[in-house]
Amino acid sequence: MTLLAGTGHTAFSTLPVIAQVAKEQGIRPSRPLSISVVASQIAITASPISAAVVFFSGILEPFGVDYLTLLAICIPATLCACMVGAIVANVMGCELQDDPIYQQRLAQGLISQQQGKTQEIAPSAKLATAIFISAIVCVILYATLISDSVALITDPNLSRNDAIMVFMLTAAAAIVTFTRIDASKISEASTFKSGMSACVCVLGVAWLGDTLVAGHIDEIKDVAAELLQQYPWLLALTLFLASMLLYSQGATTTALMPAALAIGVAPMTAIASFAAVSALFVLPTYPTLLAAVEMDDTGSTRIGRWVFNHPFFIPGVVTISTSVLLGFVFGELLLG
Protein backbone atom coordinates (compact mmCIF):
# COMPACT_ATOMS: atom_id res chain seq x y z
CA MET A 1 0.00 0.00 0.00
CA THR A 2 2.79 2.42 0.86
CA LEU A 3 4.73 1.48 -2.26
CA LEU A 4 1.74 2.29 -4.46
CA ALA A 5 0.32 5.27 -2.58
CA GLY A 6 3.61 7.00 -1.76
CA THR A 7 2.74 7.61 1.89
CA GLY A 8 3.00 5.51 5.03
CA HIS A 9 -0.23 6.99 6.37
CA THR A 10 -2.12 4.26 4.53
CA ALA A 11 -1.12 2.04 7.47
CA PHE A 12 -3.75 3.75 9.64
CA SER A 13 -6.47 1.79 7.85
CA THR A 14 -4.91 -1.59 8.57
CA LEU A 15 -3.37 -1.21 12.05
CA PRO A 16 -6.64 -1.85 13.97
CA VAL A 17 -7.29 -4.94 11.85
CA ILE A 18 -3.79 -6.26 12.52
CA ALA A 19 -4.14 -5.68 16.26
CA GLN A 20 -7.55 -7.34 16.47
CA VAL A 21 -6.69 -10.39 14.37
CA ALA A 22 -3.43 -10.96 16.25
CA LYS A 23 -5.20 -10.78 19.60
CA GLU A 24 -7.96 -13.17 18.52
CA GLN A 25 -5.34 -15.69 17.38
CA GLY A 26 -3.38 -15.44 20.64
CA ILE A 27 -0.45 -13.76 18.89
CA ARG A 28 1.43 -10.97 20.63
CA PRO A 29 0.12 -7.90 18.69
CA SER A 30 3.38 -6.01 19.11
CA ARG A 31 5.07 -8.40 16.70
CA PRO A 32 3.01 -7.75 13.55
CA LEU A 33 2.30 -4.14 14.52
CA SER A 34 5.98 -3.25 14.92
CA ILE A 35 7.11 -4.54 11.55
CA SER A 36 3.99 -3.13 9.87
CA VAL A 37 4.86 0.39 11.03
CA VAL A 38 8.50 -0.04 10.03
CA ALA A 39 7.52 -1.42 6.62
CA SER A 40 5.16 1.51 6.00
CA GLN A 41 8.08 3.86 6.59
CA ILE A 42 10.90 2.18 4.70
CA ALA A 43 8.66 1.50 1.68
CA ILE A 44 8.70 5.25 1.03
CA THR A 45 12.27 4.86 -0.26
CA ALA A 46 11.02 2.35 -2.86
CA SER A 47 7.77 4.02 -3.87
CA PRO A 48 7.80 5.23 -7.49
CA ILE A 49 5.65 8.23 -6.57
CA SER A 50 7.02 9.28 -3.18
CA ALA A 51 8.56 12.73 -2.89
CA ALA A 52 11.82 11.27 -1.58
CA VAL A 53 12.30 8.93 -4.57
CA VAL A 54 11.29 11.53 -7.14
CA PHE A 55 13.75 14.08 -5.73
CA PHE A 56 16.56 11.57 -5.29
CA SER A 57 16.20 10.22 -8.81
CA GLY A 58 16.42 13.78 -10.13
CA ILE A 59 19.77 14.52 -8.49
CA LEU A 60 21.14 11.10 -9.51
CA GLU A 61 20.54 11.60 -13.24
CA PRO A 62 23.69 13.72 -13.77
CA PHE A 63 25.67 10.81 -12.32
CA GLY A 64 24.32 8.35 -14.88
CA VAL A 65 21.75 6.63 -12.66
CA ASP A 66 18.23 6.78 -14.02
CA TYR A 67 14.86 6.51 -12.28
CA LEU A 68 14.24 2.84 -13.17
CA THR A 69 17.69 1.77 -11.99
CA LEU A 70 17.08 3.44 -8.64
CA LEU A 71 13.79 1.56 -8.24
CA ALA A 72 15.37 -1.69 -9.41
CA ILE A 73 17.77 -1.44 -6.48
CA CYS A 74 15.50 -0.02 -3.79
CA ILE A 75 12.38 -2.15 -4.28
CA PRO A 76 13.97 -5.61 -3.85
CA ALA A 77 16.36 -4.35 -1.15
CA THR A 78 13.62 -2.88 1.03
CA LEU A 79 11.21 -5.77 0.43
CA CYS A 80 13.76 -8.42 1.41
CA ALA A 81 14.82 -6.31 4.38
CA CYS A 82 11.21 -6.13 5.60
CA MET A 83 11.03 -9.93 5.51
CA VAL A 84 14.18 -10.13 7.64
CA GLY A 85 12.72 -7.55 10.02
CA ALA A 86 9.51 -9.58 10.23
CA ILE A 87 11.46 -12.68 11.26
CA VAL A 88 13.18 -10.70 14.00
CA ALA A 89 9.90 -9.13 15.17
CA ASN A 90 8.30 -12.57 15.33
CA VAL A 91 10.64 -13.69 18.12
CA MET A 92 10.62 -10.51 20.16
CA GLY A 93 8.94 -10.41 23.55
CA CYS A 94 7.31 -13.21 25.50
CA GLU A 95 4.17 -14.97 24.33
CA LEU A 96 1.00 -12.96 24.83
CA GLN A 97 -0.43 -15.23 27.55
CA ASP A 98 2.85 -14.91 29.51
CA ASP A 99 2.94 -11.10 29.45
CA PRO A 100 2.27 -9.80 32.99
CA ILE A 101 0.84 -6.50 31.71
CA TYR A 102 -1.55 -8.39 29.44
CA GLN A 103 -2.62 -10.57 32.38
CA GLN A 104 -3.13 -7.49 34.52
CA ARG A 105 -5.23 -5.71 31.90
CA LEU A 106 -7.19 -8.90 31.29
CA ALA A 107 -8.00 -9.21 34.99
CA GLN A 108 -9.12 -5.57 35.06
CA GLY A 109 -11.47 -6.14 32.12
CA LEU A 110 -9.62 -3.66 29.90
CA ILE A 111 -9.30 -6.06 26.97
CA SER A 112 -12.15 -6.85 24.62
CA GLN A 113 -12.34 -10.62 24.28
CA GLN A 114 -13.64 -12.45 21.27
CA GLN A 115 -11.56 -15.60 21.49
CA GLY A 116 -13.60 -18.77 21.52
CA LYS A 117 -16.70 -16.94 20.29
CA THR A 118 -18.37 -17.62 17.00
CA GLN A 119 -18.82 -14.27 15.35
CA GLU A 120 -21.52 -14.08 12.73
CA ILE A 121 -20.44 -12.14 9.67
CA ALA A 122 -23.10 -9.71 8.52
CA PRO A 123 -24.39 -10.10 4.94
CA SER A 124 -23.27 -6.54 4.23
CA ALA A 125 -19.64 -7.32 5.13
CA LYS A 126 -18.65 -8.15 1.54
CA LEU A 127 -20.12 -4.93 0.21
CA ALA A 128 -18.44 -2.90 2.97
CA THR A 129 -15.10 -4.56 2.22
CA ALA A 130 -15.50 -3.87 -1.50
CA ILE A 131 -16.18 -0.18 -0.81
CA PHE A 132 -13.15 0.02 1.45
CA ILE A 133 -10.86 -1.62 -1.13
CA SER A 134 -12.27 0.70 -3.81
CA ALA A 135 -11.31 3.68 -1.64
CA ILE A 136 -7.75 2.36 -1.34
CA VAL A 137 -7.56 1.95 -5.12
CA CYS A 138 -8.81 5.53 -5.55
CA VAL A 139 -6.12 6.79 -3.17
CA ILE A 140 -3.43 4.95 -5.12
CA LEU A 141 -4.70 6.23 -8.47
CA TYR A 142 -4.96 9.82 -7.22
CA ALA A 143 -1.48 9.71 -5.69
CA THR A 144 -0.15 8.42 -9.00
CA LEU A 145 -1.90 11.08 -11.06
CA ILE A 146 -0.60 13.99 -8.96
CA SER A 147 2.93 12.63 -8.57
CA ASP A 148 5.81 14.50 -10.21
CA SER A 149 6.77 11.45 -12.24
CA VAL A 150 3.31 11.12 -13.85
CA ALA A 151 1.91 14.67 -13.43
CA LEU A 152 -1.39 14.07 -15.22
CA ILE A 153 -2.95 16.39 -12.64
CA THR A 154 -0.89 19.53 -12.10
CA ASP A 155 -1.44 21.89 -9.19
CA PRO A 156 -3.99 19.60 -7.44
CA ASN A 157 -6.45 21.13 -5.00
CA LEU A 158 -5.93 18.23 -2.60
CA SER A 159 -2.56 17.01 -1.40
CA ARG A 160 -1.97 13.27 -1.14
CA ASN A 161 -2.59 13.14 2.62
CA ASP A 162 -5.71 15.29 2.35
CA ALA A 163 -6.99 13.03 -0.42
CA ILE A 164 -6.58 9.99 1.81
CA MET A 165 -8.83 11.55 4.42
CA VAL A 166 -11.41 12.60 1.83
CA PHE A 167 -11.56 9.19 0.15
CA MET A 168 -11.71 7.29 3.44
CA LEU A 169 -14.41 9.51 4.94
CA THR A 170 -16.38 9.18 1.71
CA ALA A 171 -15.98 5.41 1.89
CA ALA A 172 -17.22 5.42 5.48
CA ALA A 173 -20.30 7.39 4.48
CA ALA A 174 -20.92 5.04 1.54
CA ILE A 175 -20.62 1.97 3.77
CA VAL A 176 -23.16 3.35 6.25
CA THR A 177 -25.51 4.39 3.43
CA PHE A 178 -25.45 1.29 1.24
CA THR A 179 -25.09 -1.42 3.88
CA ARG A 180 -27.75 0.13 6.13
CA ILE A 181 -25.80 -0.69 9.28
CA ASP A 182 -26.72 0.88 12.61
CA ALA A 183 -24.48 3.96 12.71
CA SER A 184 -25.06 4.38 16.45
CA LYS A 185 -23.02 1.22 17.10
CA ILE A 186 -19.92 2.54 15.35
CA SER A 187 -18.76 4.54 18.36
CA GLU A 188 -19.08 1.42 20.52
CA ALA A 189 -16.64 -0.62 18.41
CA SER A 190 -13.25 -1.30 19.98
CA THR A 191 -11.42 -0.19 16.83
CA PHE A 192 -13.25 3.16 16.87
CA LYS A 193 -12.29 3.79 20.50
CA SER A 194 -8.68 2.86 19.81
CA GLY A 195 -8.64 5.10 16.75
CA MET A 196 -9.94 8.09 18.68
CA SER A 197 -7.31 7.50 21.38
CA ALA A 198 -4.68 7.39 18.66
CA CYS A 199 -5.94 10.71 17.26
CA VAL A 200 -5.44 12.35 20.64
CA CYS A 201 -1.89 11.00 20.83
CA VAL A 202 -1.11 12.12 17.29
CA LEU A 203 -2.42 15.63 17.90
CA GLY A 204 -0.61 15.81 21.23
CA VAL A 205 2.73 14.00 21.40
CA ALA A 206 3.52 13.95 17.67
CA TRP A 207 2.63 17.62 17.22
CA LEU A 208 4.74 18.57 20.23
CA GLY A 209 7.74 16.64 18.90
CA ASP A 210 7.39 18.11 15.43
CA THR A 211 7.14 21.64 16.86
CA LEU A 212 10.32 21.14 18.89
CA VAL A 213 12.30 19.83 15.93
CA ALA A 214 10.93 22.47 13.55
CA GLY A 215 12.24 25.16 15.88
CA HIS A 216 15.79 23.83 15.52
CA ILE A 217 15.69 22.51 11.95
CA ASP A 218 18.55 24.71 10.69
CA GLU A 219 20.90 23.60 13.46
CA ILE A 220 20.06 19.94 12.80
CA LYS A 221 20.84 20.29 9.09
CA ASP A 222 24.10 22.17 9.76
CA VAL A 223 25.40 19.55 12.19
CA ALA A 224 24.51 16.68 9.84
CA ALA A 225 26.11 18.39 6.84
CA GLU A 226 29.30 19.13 8.78
CA LEU A 227 29.55 15.52 9.97
CA LEU A 228 29.04 14.27 6.42
CA GLN A 229 31.69 16.66 5.10
CA GLN A 230 34.30 15.24 7.47
CA TYR A 231 33.26 11.58 7.35
CA PRO A 232 31.47 10.73 4.08
CA TRP A 233 31.55 7.01 4.92
CA LEU A 234 29.08 7.74 7.71
CA LEU A 235 26.36 8.61 5.21
CA ALA A 236 23.92 5.87 6.28
CA LEU A 237 24.36 6.71 9.96
CA THR A 238 24.03 10.44 9.26
CA LEU A 239 20.81 9.88 7.33
CA PHE A 240 19.53 7.62 10.11
CA LEU A 241 20.15 10.21 12.84
CA ALA A 242 18.81 13.09 10.76
CA SER A 243 15.59 11.35 9.76
CA MET A 244 14.71 10.45 13.35
CA LEU A 245 14.64 14.19 14.04
CA LEU A 246 13.23 15.50 10.76
CA TYR A 247 10.26 13.06 10.75
CA SER A 248 10.30 12.90 6.97
CA GLN A 249 12.08 10.81 4.36
CA GLY A 250 11.60 13.57 1.81
CA ALA A 251 12.98 16.30 4.07
CA THR A 252 16.02 14.21 5.02
CA THR A 253 16.74 13.33 1.40
CA THR A 254 16.39 16.95 0.30
CA ALA A 255 18.59 18.23 3.12
CA LEU A 256 21.51 15.80 2.92
CA MET A 257 21.65 13.82 -0.32
CA PRO A 258 22.72 16.76 -2.56
CA ALA A 259 25.51 17.58 -0.11
CA ALA A 260 26.62 13.95 -0.01
CA LEU A 261 26.88 13.69 -3.78
CA ALA A 262 28.55 17.11 -3.99
CA ILE A 263 31.42 16.08 -1.70
CA GLY A 264 32.14 12.98 -3.77
CA VAL A 265 30.10 10.18 -2.19
CA ALA A 266 29.69 7.47 -4.83
CA PRO A 267 26.17 7.19 -6.30
CA MET A 268 26.01 3.51 -5.36
CA THR A 269 26.83 4.35 -1.74
CA ALA A 270 24.16 7.04 -1.71
CA ILE A 271 21.56 4.66 -3.18
CA ALA A 272 22.42 1.85 -0.77
CA SER A 273 22.22 4.29 2.16
CA PHE A 274 18.91 5.72 0.95
CA ALA A 275 16.83 3.41 3.15
CA ALA A 276 18.41 4.99 6.23
CA VAL A 277 16.22 8.08 5.78
CA SER A 278 13.36 5.94 7.21
CA ALA A 279 14.37 5.99 10.88
CA LEU A 280 11.14 7.72 11.87
CA PHE A 281 10.39 4.91 14.33
CA VAL A 282 13.28 5.66 16.70
CA LEU A 283 11.55 8.40 18.68
CA PRO A 284 8.11 7.14 19.76
CA THR A 285 6.32 10.26 18.54
CA TYR A 286 5.51 9.42 14.91
CA PRO A 287 1.74 9.20 14.19
CA THR A 288 1.61 5.62 12.86
CA LEU A 289 3.74 4.39 15.75
CA LEU A 290 1.54 6.08 18.32
CA ALA A 291 -1.55 4.74 16.58
CA ALA A 292 -0.19 1.19 16.79
CA VAL A 293 0.46 1.62 20.51
CA GLU A 294 -3.04 2.94 21.18
CA MET A 295 -4.82 0.33 19.05
CA ASP A 296 -3.31 -2.57 21.00
CA ASP A 297 -5.41 -2.90 24.14
CA THR A 298 -3.36 -5.90 25.31
CA GLY A 299 -0.54 -3.57 26.33
CA SER A 300 2.07 -5.60 24.45
CA THR A 301 2.85 -2.69 22.12
CA ARG A 302 4.11 -0.25 24.69
CA ILE A 303 6.80 2.38 25.11
CA GLY A 304 9.31 1.42 27.79
CA ARG A 305 10.59 3.42 30.69
CA TRP A 306 13.75 4.41 28.79
CA VAL A 307 11.77 5.76 25.78
CA PHE A 308 13.85 3.92 23.18
CA ASN A 309 13.02 0.43 24.46
CA HIS A 310 9.87 -0.01 22.43
CA PRO A 311 8.98 -2.93 20.10
CA PHE A 312 9.62 -0.91 16.93
CA PHE A 313 13.29 -0.16 17.56
CA ILE A 314 15.04 -3.49 16.98
CA PRO A 315 12.95 -4.61 13.96
CA GLY A 316 13.40 -1.14 12.48
CA VAL A 317 17.17 -1.07 12.92
CA VAL A 318 17.48 -4.60 11.55
CA THR A 319 15.29 -3.74 8.55
CA ILE A 320 17.21 -0.58 7.67
CA SER A 321 20.62 -2.23 8.21
CA THR A 322 19.63 -5.17 6.02
CA SER A 323 18.28 -2.85 3.33
CA VAL A 324 21.53 -0.88 3.27
CA LEU A 325 23.57 -4.07 2.94
CA LEU A 326 21.30 -5.44 0.21
CA GLY A 327 21.43 -2.05 -1.48
CA PHE A 328 25.17 -2.50 -1.96
CA VAL A 329 24.60 -6.02 -3.28
CA PHE A 330 21.94 -5.04 -5.82
CA GLY A 331 23.81 -1.84 -6.61
CA GLU A 332 26.95 -3.79 -7.44
CA LEU A 333 24.96 -6.03 -9.76
CA LEU A 334 23.32 -3.14 -11.62
CA LEU A 335 25.98 -0.43 -11.41
CA GLY A 336 29.22 -2.26 -10.72
Buried (B, 14 or more C-beta within 10 A) or exposed (E): BBBBBBBBBBBBBEBBEBBBEBBBEEBBBBBBBBBBBBBBBBBBBBBBBBBBBBBBBEBBEEEEBEBEBBBBBBBBBBBBBBEBBBEBBBEBBEEBEEBEEBBEBBEEEEBBEEEEEEEEEEEBEEBBEEBBEEBBEBBBEBBBBBBBBEEEEEEEEBEBEEBBBBBBEEBBEBBBEEBEBEEEEEEEEBBEBBBEBBBEBBEEBBEEBBEEBEEEEEEBBEBBBEBBEEEBEBBBBBBBBBBBBBBBBBBBBBBBBBBBBEEEBBBBBBBBBBBBBBBBBBBBBBBBBBBBBBBBBBBBBBBEEEEEEBBBBBBBBBBBBBBBBBBBBBBEEBBE
